[in-house]
Amino acid sequence: MASIVTYDVPEKHREVKKALFALDYKDQVAGVSCKIIYFPNTTVYHSTKTPKEARTDVQAICTKLEIDLERCVATIWDDWSAICGEDFK
């Protein structure tokens, strides 16, 4: 099962994302009508984790980095629609 998770943190955005990348999360996926779909800044995708596992990963990273996790939503990546976006510079 693939999942997408989006979160808000007040600081250390790059550190959170880097830690998620180390767990094989991605900030982009291959598209159909567009070559690559780029997610919003604090949204990531994992090809095999459940939403509960994804949420738990974000919580654990925030605890380790000693930052507040203000909001977090994880769901199954299914039946979606997207604006392709552009690569982060």
Backbone bond lengths (Angstrom), bond angles and torsions (degrees), N, CA, C in turn:
res aa  C-N    CA-C-N  psi(-1)  N-CA   C-N-CA  omega(-1)  CA-C   N-CA-C  phi
1 M - - - 1.442 - - 1.526 109.05 -
2 A 1.313 116.72 135.04 1.465 121.78 177.09 1.523 109.03 -98.12
3 S 1.336 115.58 146.36 1.462 120.73 -179.65 1.518 110.75 -133.94
4 I 1.310 114.19 155.45 1.460 122.19 173.22 1.533 106.51 -123.48
5 V 1.319 115.97 140.79 1.459 120.72 179.96 1.523 108.85 -135.11
6 T 1.315 115.48 136.28 1.458 121.54 176.74 1.527 107.88 -125.79
7 Y 1.303 116.21 144.52 1.465 120.80 -171.55 1.521 110.39 -149.56
8 D 1.326 115.58 159.06 1.459 122.11 173.40 1.517 108.82 -125.08
9 V 1.318 115.37 131.45 1.460 122.94 174.87 1.527 107.72 -132.37
10 P 1.335 118.50 147.43 1.460 120.33 -176.36 1.526 113.93 -79.20
11 E 1.335 116.72 -13.61 1.467 120.91 -176.75 1.525 109.36 -160.37
12 K 1.310 115.80 172.71 1.468 123.64 175.22 1.531 113.42 56.75
13 H 1.340 115.67 37.89 1.465 120.45 179.73 1.531 111.63 -55.72
14 R 1.313 116.52 -46.67 1.471 120.68 -177.60 1.525 111.98 -64.46
15 E 1.333 116.50 -38.65 1.458 120.22 -179.99 1.528 111.51 -65.90
16 V 1.340 116.31 -39.08 1.465 120.52 177.81 1.528 109.64 -63.51
17 K 1.313 116.09 -48.27 1.461 120.54 -178.19 1.532 110.75 -63.68
18 K 1.312 117.73 -41.21 1.463 121.32 178.66 1.530 110.31 -61.19
19 A 1.318 117.32 -41.80 1.471 121.13 178.49 1.530 110.79 -66.27
20 L 1.325 117.27 -37.30 1.468 119.94 176.65 1.526 111.05 -67.32
21 F 1.324 117.23 -39.73 1.467 120.10 176.43 1.527 110.99 -59.27
22 A 1.324 117.08 -36.76 1.468 121.44 178.89 1.530 111.48 -64.33
23 L 1.347 116.34 -21.02 1.465 121.21 177.20 1.533 111.49 -98.38
24 D 1.324 116.64 17.40 1.472 124.36 177.88 1.523 115.56 73.57
25 Y 1.325 117.35 21.89 1.460 119.87 170.77 1.525 107.76 -78.58
26 K 1.330 116.34 154.65 1.464 122.79 -179.50 1.522 109.25 -127.34
27 D 1.332 116.61 151.43 1.466 120.42 175.65 1.525 111.52 -104.95
28 Q 1.333 115.08 16.49 1.457 121.41 177.70 1.531 109.19 -160.24
29 V 1.329 115.70 154.80 1.463 121.50 176.48 1.516 108.72 -140.29
30 A 1.321 115.49 160.05 1.465 120.41 175.99 1.525 108.82 -67.34
31 G 1.311 116.04 139.69 1.457 121.47 179.16 1.505 111.56 -107.50
32 V 1.313 115.93 177.45 1.459 121.93 176.71 1.527 109.05 -102.58
33 S 1.334 116.41 -58.90 1.467 119.38 179.61 1.521 111.97 -82.39
34 C 1.308 117.35 -14.49 1.452 122.01 172.49 1.524 107.73 -130.84
35 K 1.298 116.64 148.26 1.468 121.20 -174.55 1.526 112.11 -60.77
36 I 1.333 116.38 -44.72 1.465 121.66 -179.54 1.525 108.79 -136.16
37 I 1.332 116.50 137.93 1.458 122.44 172.85 1.523 106.67 -102.84
38 Y 1.318 116.64 119.63 1.461 122.66 177.99 1.523 108.76 -96.75
39 F 1.325 117.09 126.38 1.464 121.38 -178.45 1.525 111.16 -80.29
40 P 1.339 116.47 159.67 1.469 119.60 172.09 1.528 110.65 -57.96
41 N 1.292 116.47 162.94 1.459 123.24 -169.43 1.526 115.57 -52.06
42 T 1.318 119.33 -41.84 1.472 120.53 -177.86 1.527 110.95 -112.35
43 T 1.311 115.19 44.94 1.462 122.33 177.15 1.522 107.73 -131.27
44 V 1.324 115.91 133.38 1.466 120.81 179.82 1.529 110.43 -137.65
45 Y 1.316 114.34 163.98 1.459 123.37 -175.64 1.529 109.50 -125.60
46 H 1.316 116.29 143.56 1.471 120.52 172.01 1.523 107.71 -132.76
47 S 1.318 116.21 133.29 1.463 120.82 -173.02 1.525 114.75 -75.84
48 T 1.341 118.59 -17.56 1.469 119.08 -175.81 1.527 115.18 -129.10
49 K 1.315 118.64 -7.10 1.473 120.32 -176.40 1.526 111.24 -85.54
50 T 1.333 115.39 148.83 1.463 121.06 172.88 1.525 108.54 -78.63
51 P 1.329 117.68 162.98 1.457 119.16 175.61 1.531 112.28 -57.30
52 K 1.310 118.25 -40.33 1.466 120.65 179.22 1.529 111.09 -62.93
53 E 1.336 117.43 -42.04 1.473 120.65 177.53 1.522 110.90 -64.14
54 A 1.329 116.88 -40.39 1.467 121.03 179.80 1.529 110.44 -63.46
55 R 1.325 116.68 -46.56 1.464 120.34 178.07 1.523 111.03 -60.77
56 T 1.323 116.37 -43.01 1.464 121.25 179.64 1.527 110.87 -62.72
57 D 1.327 117.57 -39.51 1.469 120.80 177.23 1.523 111.42 -61.02
58 V 1.328 116.79 -45.44 1.466 120.24 179.91 1.532 109.82 -63.76
59 Q 1.319 117.22 -43.89 1.468 120.36 178.77 1.532 111.00 -59.71
60 A 1.321 117.01 -45.31 1.469 120.98 -178.27 1.525 111.43 -63.67
61 I 1.324 116.79 -40.69 1.467 120.71 178.98 1.524 110.43 -64.32
62 C 1.320 116.78 -43.86 1.465 119.98 179.52 1.525 111.06 -64.58
63 T 1.308 117.18 -38.93 1.467 120.50 176.38 1.519 109.99 -62.36
64 K 1.319 117.02 -45.85 1.468 121.32 -179.48 1.533 111.52 -62.39
65 L 1.334 116.01 -39.62 1.465 120.77 -179.39 1.532 112.35 -83.25
66 E 1.328 116.83 -2.78 1.464 123.42 179.40 1.530 112.06 57.56
67 I 1.343 115.10 49.41 1.459 120.55 176.03 1.524 108.99 -128.05
68 D 1.329 115.83 156.58 1.458 121.40 178.69 1.522 110.36 -78.24
69 L 1.306 115.75 134.89 1.455 121.69 170.91 1.526 105.25 -96.12
70 E 1.327 115.89 104.31 1.464 120.52 -173.25 1.519 112.97 -77.34
71 R 1.326 116.32 -39.87 1.462 122.41 179.72 1.518 108.66 -149.62
72 C 1.328 115.70 149.07 1.462 119.91 177.86 1.520 108.81 -159.06
73 V 1.321 116.46 129.34 1.458 122.30 176.18 1.517 107.27 -133.39
74 A 1.325 115.65 129.05 1.464 121.39 176.64 1.516 108.42 -125.84
75 T 1.318 116.12 141.45 1.458 120.21 -179.26 1.525 110.19 -151.13
76 I 1.310 115.20 167.38 1.468 120.98 177.27 1.530 108.38 -69.56
77 W 1.315 116.13 136.69 1.465 122.41 177.74 1.526 107.02 -84.81
78 D 1.333 115.75 97.08 1.461 120.73 -176.09 1.523 108.67 -156.41
79 D 1.308 116.48 143.69 1.458 122.84 174.40 1.530 111.72 48.74
80 W 1.302 116.99 68.15 1.447 123.00 -173.55 1.524 111.87 -116.65
81 S 1.314 114.96 167.59 1.460 123.70 174.87 1.524 106.38 -139.79
82 A 1.326 117.65 142.79 1.464 119.31 -173.48 1.517 112.72 -145.47
83 I 1.318 114.94 155.75 1.459 123.03 163.34 1.521 103.74 -99.05
84 C 1.313 117.28 126.34 1.465 121.59 -169.78 1.510 114.76 -55.42
85 G 1.312 117.97 -40.98 1.461 120.38 -178.71 1.509 112.79 77.04
86 E 1.304 115.03 -174.85 1.460 121.72 179.93 1.531 109.12 -129.25
87 D 1.301 115.72 156.37 1.459 121.59 178.11 1.521 110.01 -59.44
88 F 1.342 116.82 143.87 1.454 121.11 175.94 1.528 108.57 -70.03
89 K 1.291 116.28 132.83 1.479 120.95 -179.41 1.493 110.45 -88.50
